[in-house]
Amino acid sequence: MQTAIYGALINFVRAGAGRPVIFLHAGLADSRMWAPQVDAFAKQFDVVCPDMRGFGRSELPSGPWSPVADLLALVDELELQPAHVVGCSMGGELAIDFALEHPERISTLVLVGSAFSGFELKPEHAHLFQAAAAARKAKDYPALNEAMLDLFVDGPLRPSGYVAKPIRDLVHEMNERAVRVNFEESPPEDIEPPAAGRLEKITAPTLVIVGDVDVPTVLEASDQLVASIPHARKAVIHDAAHLPNLEHPEEFNRLVLDFLRGA
């Protein structure tokens, strides 16, 4: 499905009926990363999985744009009541920003290996991103894709190719477009002030999920989220890196469905 938001198309998957659940994908993926969740959640909920701009089949506008404004416009367009919002990595950052800017539109938050605006990277972790940074600078997009898969799909503590080939192949395909998108020509606007200094203002019940072999910066961010967001709790999925919903879909679905039922 597609709809025009601020003059450019947003692609999304929608299935099921009931209270809405919005799934927001990671920065090396698109809405297809939620395939193991769509059928399971559509049995009880109205499931919406958008491709964010520059990812999947969604279009970039010709100038600056706001991820938060996009999400609000999509929620209004689809006439969604206050929604459960599940966000992974970059999608988690958007979920947090949306919860801060529009708390009345959020029922619960599920943050999966989530980033948040204003998070400070520790210098001792910079080496983890050197291969990807060098490939990006050289515009070697195949090498950039592989470096991102090694770091985020397999994780820094597991060998390259550790994760099952169908998962790795899917993420490779999803990330093929994302690594080539020029966001400098159509830059996304950040919220001000950033979320880092406002996490305690989030009012929605929050579940923070993290894979135990994810990147150290992600593990640190998850700890900060749990410590700063009122009433947040944490769940760790073992032998999982940045996309635990793909590596262990049954465990992930159980954790999230139990949380939503209790909300």
Secondary structure, DSSP 8 states (H G I E B T S, - for coil): -EEEETTEEEEEEEE--SEEEEEE--TT--GGGGHHHHHHHHTTEEEEEE--TTSTT----SS-B-HHHHHHHHHHHTT--SEEEEEETHHHHHHHHHHHH-GGGEEEEEEES---TT----GGGGGGGHHHHHHHHTT-HHHHHHHHIIIIII-TTS-TT-S-HHHHHHHHHHHHHHTT--TTTS-B---SS-GGGTGGG--S-EEEEEETTS-HHHHHHHHHHHHHSTTEEEEEETT--S-HHHHSHHHHHHHHHHHHHH-
